[in-house]
Amino acid sequence: MRSSPVWIPTLVLCVLSATGELPVTPPVLLDAPGPVLPTEVPPPEVPATVLLRLTIDRAGEVSQVEVRQSAGVSFDRAAMGAALRWRFQPARRGEEAIDVRVDVPVTFEPPVHGHHIEPVAPQPPSFSTTVRGASQAPPPVAVGDFHIPVGQLADVPRRSASDLMLLAPGVMLANHGGEGHAESIYIRGFDAGEGKDVELRLNGVPLNEVSHAHGHGYADTYFIIPELVESLRVTEGPYDPSQGDFGVAGTVEYQLGLARRGLTASLSTGSYAARRLSLLWGPPEASEATFVGLLLRQGHGFGPNRSYANAGIMAQVELRVGDESRLRLFGTSYGSRFASPGVVRETDVVDSRMPCAPDSDSQFFCSYDPNQGGAGQRHILSAELQSRLKRGGRFVQQGYVILRQTRIRDNFTGFLLDTTPPDGERQRGDNTEGYYRGSTMGLRGRYTPGLTLLGQPQPLELGYVARYDDVRTRSRRLRDSGGVPYATVFDNQVRTTNLGAYASLRVAPLSWLTLRGGVRLDTFLFGVDDHNRPTEDRDGPRLPDESLEAYGFFASPRASAEIRLTPRLTWLTSAGLGARSSDAAALSDAELAPYARVASGETGLGWRLDGPLALEARGAFFATRVSQDFVFDETVGRNQPVGASQRLGAFVSARGTLQDRVDIQASLAWARATLPEPGASAWKLWDGTVMPYIPELLGRVDASLRGTTRVAGQQVDWNVALGHSAIGPRPLPLDRYSAPIFLFDVGTRARWKAVEVGLSVENLLDTRWRESEFNYVSNFRGPDAPPSLMATRHFTAGAPRTFMGTLTLHLDLQEDSP
């Protein structure tokens, strides 16, 4: 008996990143041990063919094998086991190595009558058609598990890398703190604050900051250079065992890469003295995982107290370590300073009482307290080693160090809370300063042994995390005059150790059924030094310092079942438990640390069409219940606990790409979040009080069209892009609702040889909209004014129409670079 693979590259998938119409060089087979059947398996009487789908990565290794057509369990296992040992010279687009997927028939032929023929290695394949790059994404664990290549949609105007999260359905961003403050994230019916309910990672490095003074889980992604974001993985819901702390509503991970090689310099200038300079360099002889990027930004902002300035650098290099391993080193440094307008009372704007010119626009964009804003610094170093083991196994190890410092000042209530100033002093104001300084060290890894179960390779994955945080977190009240601190709200030195491990298993007992399941276990040890204790208690004088320790753990099982209804249509149902760790400042000594637990389920359909015209559509219903949720409290300027909450929701999402010319993505999401009545049944997910600030309807469209034309005999590349957000009314406290929001952003560019010019317009229709909106009691009339006890609308104005022109030079280009 002998076996021979007949190579037919029939699968043509969308390009990972739009890099132009360069010729693709197919992979070249270097080493291909032949498949061997176990001796106890009888040889076939007629030729038996197994159709495999291989993913060949940028290192020339077979990273994934799927059986598309079975010839029986024994033949399938033999073919898959051999394919995992094959080695290739990777496919390339120009000089850039790319991932590809190909369908490969492996044929087992019967022995020649009267003769015994030993199995022979397959001959090198020959490709006769073009193979395009394919995403190396693992199969989704849920319908809401999105692996999103940015690709052509990078042409859509965006303020920062944070806006890339809008490519996932059901996501809204709001920012009341200015250019540099972390975004408030609304996802899957959650008000996730600035990170309390969504886990954020960058190339595997966690970004959520424990016990942050501005809010537990605070995560700033503003420092990420947008041009270096290759893709995002957005997992909505706690369905993947690798998801960790803060993954209540889901996990967002940024993956970096620079497809464009050579040196690119870009200078932008626009409305309100906005200036932006970026320098990107990708060595032509290296893969897109090697790059250096520099970004400088500054501007006056579109109204009083909105100026900003920041600078950041990101660098990464990927090195080969022997034939079986790759080492990826990454580092970034970032610093920023920004002013914040804060909130304004709607009645003061309507009555023209704001301290600005009396016209409607000046009043709308005005600000009360000029002592609001912040500054921050962040430095990250990471090293990741990926090793391929015998029998197709993989082992990934990563270590990282993070240094972080922030100071944020905001005032939500004016002159309301300082009710007992010393004799003879006026009310000193409610401006709050949140200070955070911390260092984080961590390890993470995952191991995939080269096993085969029920005909499927690599069904098991084991992983671990180890993270240590040592932070100083402090909140103080500042005087309205001069910003001098006059009272300490809390002042803690916090040390947190998080140790976690997970295991996941994937099996396909039937050709149309795939089951995935796993469990994650996390343990936390908290140590807190409280530096803001009273100097005297009922027993007499005491020191103003106190130490405490607490410990906690939780286990989170997750599972999903995928049914292949047709070759293109799948039905996926997922369920899982997740958790959010405690803010260390709220713990007691020797306490078994409580955790907010989330139970979530989802079911829906996914459909995919591959080819030059690639289409993908998904839709699902989901339900979620959280044991302890948070709602924004204006008196402390951060989210505070309100008890259990629940959600019902649904979404639909679709994306279509046509080669490197057209890329369109659209989504629509609905979610209803409520606070159940005490003692209510957990099954009554519809009942209860509607949670404030969370929009029920969210829609988003991103589209990019690219083409070429000839001007005076010269080829000119052009692009037109559109981004549209539709945000439904948001419920506010006391049965109020905000107005719906409809925003349009457009951009266009043209490139001739190495010179490119572009123009982007955000808020094309110059809509007057409110980025954040609240309803509560405040007093911004002054320290001597009697406060009103009537709640009123407060808001932070959204940006008006803004223009940005860009000149880009593509320098140091190679002849076949994009």
N, C-alpha and C positions, 0 to 999 in steps of 0.2 A: 504494500500500500504506500502511496506517496501523496503529499499534499502540495498544492501550489496556489498562491494568491494571484488572482487576476485583478490588476489595479485599474479601477474605473472611478475617476474623480467626478462623481455625479452630483455632489452636493455643493451648491454655490451659495454662500451666506453673505450677510452684510459686512461691510468693511468696519473694522474696529474704530478707525478714525479716518476722517476724510482727508486724504493726502494727495489727491490728484489721480490722474489716469496713468499710473506707471505700470510697466509690464511686471508680471509676477513670475518669479522663478520658482518652480515647484520643488518640494523636498526631494532629496536624493538619498536612496537607501544605502546605508553604510554597513549595517550588520543585521542579519535577520535569521536567527535560529529557527528551524522549522518546527511545526507542531508535531507532537508525538502522542498517540493514543495510548492509554494504559494497556498493558499486555492482556488483561482480562477482557478487554472490549474486542469483539469480533470485528474484522475489517468490513468495510461496506461492500455490498454486492454490486451496487451502481454508484456512480460519482455522487458524493454528498457535499453540498455547498453551504457554508456559513457566511452570511453577509455581515461584516463588521463595520461599524462607524468609528473611525479613529480620530482623536484630537491630537495633533502633532504640535507641540509647543515651540516657543522661540529658541529653546535649547536643542531642538531636534529629538526630543523624547516623547514617547507616547504617554500622554498624561491621562487619557480616558479612553475606554473601550466600551462600546454598546453593541449588543446583538440586535441587528435589524431583521434578520431572517434566520431562523433556527434550523439546524439539521439534526437536532437531538442533543441532550444534555452533555454527553461525553464529547461529541465533536465540538460543541460550543465552547466547553471548558478548555479543550486542547488548543483551539484557535485563539481564544482570548489570552491564555497563558503565554503563548508564543508572541502575540502582538505586543504585549507589555515589555518584551525583551528586545524588540526591534529598535534600532538607532538610525537616525537620519541626519543628513545635513539639512538645516531648517529651510523652510520656504522663505523667500524674500520678495519684498516689493522695493525695487531699486536696491539700495544697500541695507534696507531695514528688514530685520528678521521679523516674521509674523507668525501667528497661530493659524493653522488651517484644520479643516475637517474634511475627511474623505471617506467614501464608502468603499470597502475592500472585500470582495468575495474571496474566501479561502476554500479551495476545493480539495476534498479527500477522495482520491481515486482508488478503485479496487486494485489488488495485486494482479500482475500479469499471470495468466494460467500457467502453473508449473514453475513459476519463478518467484523468489522472495526479493523484493526491492526495499532497501532501507529508506527511511524518510530523508529527504534532502532539503536543504535550505532554499527558500525561494530566490528567484533571480531578481536583480534590481528592477524596479518598476519603471515604466516609461509613461509620461503624462502627455496627453495630446490636447487637453483643453486647459483653459485658464482656471486657476484655483484662487479664490479670494479669501482674505483673512476672516477668521471667525472668533467670536468671543470665547475665552477659555473659562467661562462661568460654569460652576457646578450646577446640577439640577436644582430648581427652586424647592424649598421646603414648604412653601405655601403659595397660594395664588398671589398674595401680597409680598412675595419675596422677589424684588426687582434687581437685576444686574443691568445697570444702565450705562452703556458707553456714551460719552458726551458727544463724540463725533461732530457732525455738522451743526448740531444744536449749540455749539460754542459760539456760533455767529449771532445768536439772539442777545440783545443788550442785557447786561446784568451788572449790578453794582459790585458784587464780590462773589467769592466761591460759595458763600452761604446760599445764594439764590439758586444754585444748581440743585438744591433739595426740592425745588418746585417741579423737577422732572418726575417726581413720584406723585401718584394721585393722593388727594386728601391732605396736602401740605399747604399751610399758609405761614408766612413770616411777618412779624411786626417788630418795630424797634422804636422805643420811646427814649432811648439813651444816646443817640447820635452815632456818627460814622466811626465805628471802632468798638462800640458796645455790642455784646452778644445779642443775637436775634432771639426774640420770643418765638418759639416753634409751636405751631398748632398742627397736630398730625393724628389722623385716625380718631378724631373726636376728643383728643386730649389737649388741654392747655399744658404743654410740656415745659412751660416757663423757658428759662435759658438753658435747659438740659436736664431738669429733674426727672423727666419721664422718657427721655430718649437717649440711648447710648450712642456717643459719637466717637469715631476712631479715624485716625489718619495713618494709612499703611500699617495698620495693626496697633498703633500707639493710641492709648485711651486719652480723650480730651476732657472728659467730665472731671470737675474738681470737687473733692469731698469737703463738706462743711464750709463751703465758700460763704463769705459774709453777705454777698448779694443773693445767695440762694444755693442750697445744697445741689450739687451737680452742675453748677455753672460751666458752660462750655462755649468758648469763643472760636468760631471758624473763620473770622474775618482775616486772620493772618495768612490763610492759604492762598497762594497765587493761582487765580482761576485758569490761566493758560497751561498750568502743569497738571490739572486734574484730567486724568484719562477716563475714569469711570467712577461710578458710585454703586455701592450695593445698599439698597434700602430694604430692610426686612421689617415690614409692618406687623407688629404682634410678636409675642415671645414664643417662636416656633422652632428656632434653631438652638441645639444644645450649646453652641459656641457663644451665644449671647449672654452677657453678664450683667453686672450691676447697672441700674438705671434703664435697662431695656424693658420698660413697662409698656410703652406704646410701640416700641420698636428700636431698631439699630440702624444708624447711618454710618457707612464707612467710605471714606475717600481713598481712591487708588491713584497714585501719581504716575505720570509718564509723559514724555515729550516726543511726539511722532515727528515733528519737523526738526530736521538736523541742521547744523550750521548755526550761525549767529543771527539773531533777530532783535532789532532795536525798534521800540515803539514809543512814540511821544503823543500824548493826548492833551487837549485843552478844551474847555467848554464853559458852560454857564456858571456864574457865581465863583469865578476865578479858580475853577477846578483844574488841576494839573495832575498828570499821571505819566510816569516813565517806567518802562519795563525793558529789561535786557534778558534774553533767553539764549542759552547755548547748549546745543547737543552735539558732542563729538561725532562727526560723520561715520567714523569707524566703529562706534559703539552702538548698543541697542538703545531703544527709547527709555529704558530704565536708568540711563546715565544722563544727567543734565545738571545745569546750574541756572537759577533764575533769581533776578533782583527786581523788586517792585517798590517804587516811591510814589506816594499819593499825598496831596494836600489841597485844601480849598477853604473858602469862606463859608460855605453852606448857603442854603436858600433862605435864610432868615437870621434874626439875632441869635447869638449864642449857639451857632452850629458849625463853627470852624473845626478843622481836623488836620492832622498830619501824622503819617505813619510810614514806616520803612521795614522791609523784610527781605530776607534772602533764604533760598531753599536750594539744597544741593544733594545729589544722590549719585552713587556709582555702583555698578554691578560688576563683580569680578568672578572669574572662574577659579575654583579651588579644586584642582585635579579634574578628572573626567566626570565625577559624579556629584559635584557640589557647586553651588553658586552663593557668593557672599554679597549682600546688599547693604551698603552703608548710607545712612541718611542723616542730614542735619538741617536745622533751621534756626534762625534768630530773627526776632521781631520786636519792634517797639512802636508805641502809638500814644498820641495824646488827642483828646477830643473834648469839645464842649457839648453840652446837652441843653435843649430848650425846656425839657420837662413837660408838664401838663399845664393846660389853661382851662379856666372855667368858661363854659359856653355862654353864660349870661354876661360875663365881662366882655367877651368878643362881640356879642350882639349889641350891647349897650355902648360899645367903643370906649371901655374903661381901661384897656390895656395900655402900658407905657410906650406906645408907638404912635405913628401917624394915624389919623382917624379914618383913612380909607379902609375899605373892607379887606383888601389883601394884606395890608400892613397889620391890621388887627388879627387876622386869621393866623399869620405866621409869627406872631409876637411871642415873648417869653417873659416870665416874672423874675426869676432868680438867676442872675448871671454866675452864681457860684455853683453851678451844676456842671457835671462832666466827669472826665476820668482820664486815666493813663494806665498803661500796662506794658509789660515786657514778657516775652516767652522765648525759651531756648530748649531745643529738643535734640538729642542724639540717639540714634537707633542703629542696631546691627542685627541683620537677619541672615541666617544660614539655612539654605535649602539643600537637602541631600537626598539623592535617589539611592535606595537600598536594593539589595538583591531581591529577586522575584517581584519587582515592580513596586516595592514599598517606598514610602517617602517619610522624611523626618524634617520638621521645620523648627528652628530655635530662634527666638528673638529676645534681645535685651535692650532696654531703653532707659534714658534719664531725662527728666523734665524739670526745668527751673521756671517758676512763674511768679509774677508779682502784679497785682492790680490795686487801683484805688478808684472808687466810684462814688460820686456825690450826687444825690438827687433829693427833691423835695416834692412830695405829693399832696401835702395838706396845708402848706403855707405857715400860718401862725395859729395852730390849733392844739397841739399836744403838750407844749411846755406850759403847764397850768400852774406850777408852783415855783416860779423863779425867786431868788433871794429878795429880801425886802429892798425896795427902792429901785429894782430893775424892771425893765419892760419885758414883755414876752420876747424870747430870744430866737424863735423860729424853729422849724421842724426839719431843716436840712440834715440829712443823714449821710455819714461817710462810712462806706464799707471798705475795709482794707484786708488784703489777702496776700500772703507771701508763703510760698511752699516749694518743696522739692519732692519729686516722685521718682522712685526707682522700681523697675519691674522686669519680670521675665514672663514669657509666654511660649508655648510650643504645642505642636500637634504631631501625632505619629499615626501613619497609615500603613499597617503591615501588608505585605504582599500576599494576601489571602484570597481565596475564591470560595464563595458560598452560594449554593443554588445556581451555579453558572455565572455569577456576577463577581467581577474582580473588585478588590479593595472595598469590601462592604463595611469595614470597621474603621472608625477614627477615634483616637484617644487624644485628649488635650488637657492642658493645665494652664493656670495663670497664677502669678505671684506678684503682688504689688504692695509697696510701702510708701505711705505719704507722711510727711512731717511738715505741718503747716501752722502758721499764725493767722488767726482769723479774728477780726475786731470790727465792731460797729460803734460809732460815736455820733452824738448830736453836735451840730455846728451852729455858731451864732450867725444870725442874718447879716450882721455887720462884721466884715473881715474874715468870716469863715473859721473863727477860732473854736476849737472843741470846748464844750462846756459840760458834757455828760457822756458817760460810757454806758452803752446798752449791753454789750458783752465783749469779752476779751479772752480768747482761749488759745492755748497751744494744743494742737491735736495731733496725735500719732495714730495712724490706722494701718493695720496689716490685713490684706485680703488674700486668702489662699483659696483657689478653686480648681476643680477638675471636672471633666465631662467625658462621656462616652456616647457615641452614636453608631447606629447600625442601619444598613440599607440592604434589603433583600427583595428579590423579585420571584416569588414562588410560582407565578404564572406569567406568561409572556405579556399580558395586558395589565398586570397588577404589580405595583412597586410599593413596599412598605418601608417607612423610615421611623426610627424611634431613638430616644436617648434620654439621658438624665444628666443634670448638672448639680454639683454640690458646691456651695460657697460658704466659707467661714470668715468672720471678721473679728478682730481684736482691736478695741478702741482704748486709747489712753488720752485723757484730757486733763490739762492744767488750767483751771479757771482762775484768771487773774483779776476778777471783778466781783469778789465776794465782799460782803459788808465788813467793816472794821470792828463791829460790835454786835453781839447777839444777846439772847436772854440770860446767858451765863456770864457775860462780861466781854471785855476786849478780846479780839481775835485777829489773826493775820488775814489780809485780803486775798490769800491764795488758797486753793484747794485742789487736790488731785483725785481722779477717779478712773476706774477701769470697767469695761463692760465687754461681753462676748456674745456673739450670736452666730447662727448658721441657718441655712435653709436649703432644701432640695427642690429642684424644678424639673419634673418630667415633661417631655415634649414628644409628640408623635404626629405622623401624617400618613395618608394613604392616597396614592395616585392611581387612577384608573384610566387607561388609554382607550378611549371610546372609538377613535379612528386614528390613523397615522398622524393626523394633524390636531386632533381635539382631545384634550385630557380633562378629567374631573379630579380635583384635588381638594381633600378635606384635611384640616390641621387643627390640633388642639395643644395647649401648653400652659404651664404655670411659669410666672416670672416674679421678680421681686425688686424692690428698691431699698437700699440700705438706709440706716438711720442717720440723721444729722447728729454728729457726736455731741453738739452743744446741748441737745435735748435729753441726754442719757443721765442715769443715776448710777452711783457706785455699785459695782457687783451686779448690775442688771443684766438679765438675759435680753440682749438687744432686740427690740421689736422691729419687724420689717413690714413694709407695705407689700401685700401680695396681690398678684393679678392673675385671674383665670380668663383665658381667651379661647375662642373657637372661630373657625372660618371655613367656609365651603364655597367653591366656585369653579369656573371653567377657564381654560386657557387654550387658545388656538394660534397656530403658527404656520406661516407659509414661507419657505426658503426659496431663494433664487435671486436673479437680478433685481426683481421687485420683491422685497422682503416685507412681510406683514406679520404683526403680532398683536393679539387682542386678549384682554383678560377682564373678568368680572367676578365679583364675589360678594357674599353677605358675611358679616361678622358680628359677634357679641362679646362684650368684655365686662368684667366686674373687678373692681379694685377695693381692697379692704380699707385703705386709708388714702384719701386724695387731698389735694391742696387747691386753694383758691386765693387769688391775689388779695392782700390786705394792705390798703393804702396807709394805715397807721404805722406800719413797719417797713413798707416799701418792698415787700417780698411775699411769696406765697406762704399761706398758713394752713394747717390741717383743718378739714371740715368733715371727716368721716368717710364712710363708704360711698362709692359712686359706681355707675353702670352705663354701658353704651350699647346701642344698636346702630349698625351702619351698613353701607354698601358702596361699591365703587365700580366703575368701568374705566378701562384704559386701553389705548391703541397707539401703535407706532408703525409707520410705514417708511421705507427707504427705497430709493431707486438709484442703484449704483452710487456714484459720488455727486449726484445732482439734486435730489430731493430728499428731505428728511422732515417728517411731520409727526408730532406726538400730541395727543389730546387725552384729557381725563376729566371725569366728573365724579364727585364723591359726596355722599350724604352721611351724616352722623348725628345722632341725638344722644346727648349726655345728660344724665339726671342724677340727683341725690335721692336715694330711696328713703321712704319713711322708716323710722326705727321699728325693727321687728318684721318688716315686709319680707315676703318670699323672695328668694334669690332668683326665681324664675320669672318674676314680673319685671322684666327689663325695661318696659315702657313707662311704668309708673314712677312718680316722684317729681321733685322740683327740678326744673331745667337749670343746669349749671351755667353760670354767666361766662361771657367773653368767648365762647366756643361757637363758631359759625356752623350752621347745619349744612349749608351747600357751598361747595368749592369747585370751581372749574378752571381749567388751564389749557392753553394751546401754545405750543412752540412749533415754529416752522422755519425752514431754511431752504432757499432755492439757489443753486449755483449754476453758472454757465460760462461760456466763452464767446467772444465776438472778436471781430477784426476791425481795428481803427487805423486808417492810413497804412494798411498792410501789416500792422502789428497785432499780435494776439493779446487780448486783454481778458483777464479772468474777472468775473463779477459775482456778486452775491447780494441777495435781498433776504432779510430775516424779520420775523414777527413773533412777539410774545404777548399773550393776552391772559389776564387774570380776572376772574369773576368771583366775587366774594359775597355770599348771601348775608342777610341781616344777622348781626350777632346779638344774642340776649345779654342784657345788662341787669344788674341788681334792681330790685323794686319794679319788676315787670316792664322794663324799658327795652327797646331794641335799637340798634344802630341802623344807619342807612346802608343799602347794598353798595358795592364798589365795583366799577368796571374800569380796568386800566389797559392801555395799549402801548407797547414799546416797539419801535421799528429801528432797523439798522441796515446799512448798505455799504458796500466797499467795492473798489476796483483795483486790480493789480496789473501792472505792466512791468515785466521782467522782475527786477529786485525792488521796485517801488510800489507801495500799496497805500491808498488813501481810503478813509472810511468816515462815515457820519452815523451817529446813533441819536435817537430821540426817545427819551423816556417820558411816560405820561403824555402821549401824543396829543390827546384832546384837552390837555391842561385842566383836568378834573380837580376840583377842590374836594379832597378826601381826607379821612381821618385814619391815620395808621394805627393808633391805639385809642380806645375809648372806654371810659369808666363812668360810674355813677355813685357818688358818695358825698359826705359832708366835708367842707374845707373852709378856710379863711385866708384869702390872698389879699385882703384889702389893707392889711397892715397890723403891726403889733398892738395898736390901741383900739382897733375896730372890734366891736362886739361880734363874735362868731355866730353865723346862722346855723341852726340845727336842721335845716332842710337840705336833703341830698340834691345835687344837681349834676348835670353832665360835665365831664372833663374829657379832654382829648389832646393828643399830640398830632399836629398837622403832618400830612403826607407830602412828599415832594411835588412841586409843580412841574410843568413841562421843562425839561432840561435838555440841552444840546451838548454833544461831545464830538469833536473832530479829532481824527487820528491819522498820523503819518507813520508808516511802518517801513523799515528797510530790512530786506532779507539779505544778509551779508554772508560771506564765506560759504557760498552755496557750492555743492558739488554738481556735476553735470546732470546727474539723474536724481537730484533731490527734488521734493515736491515744491 
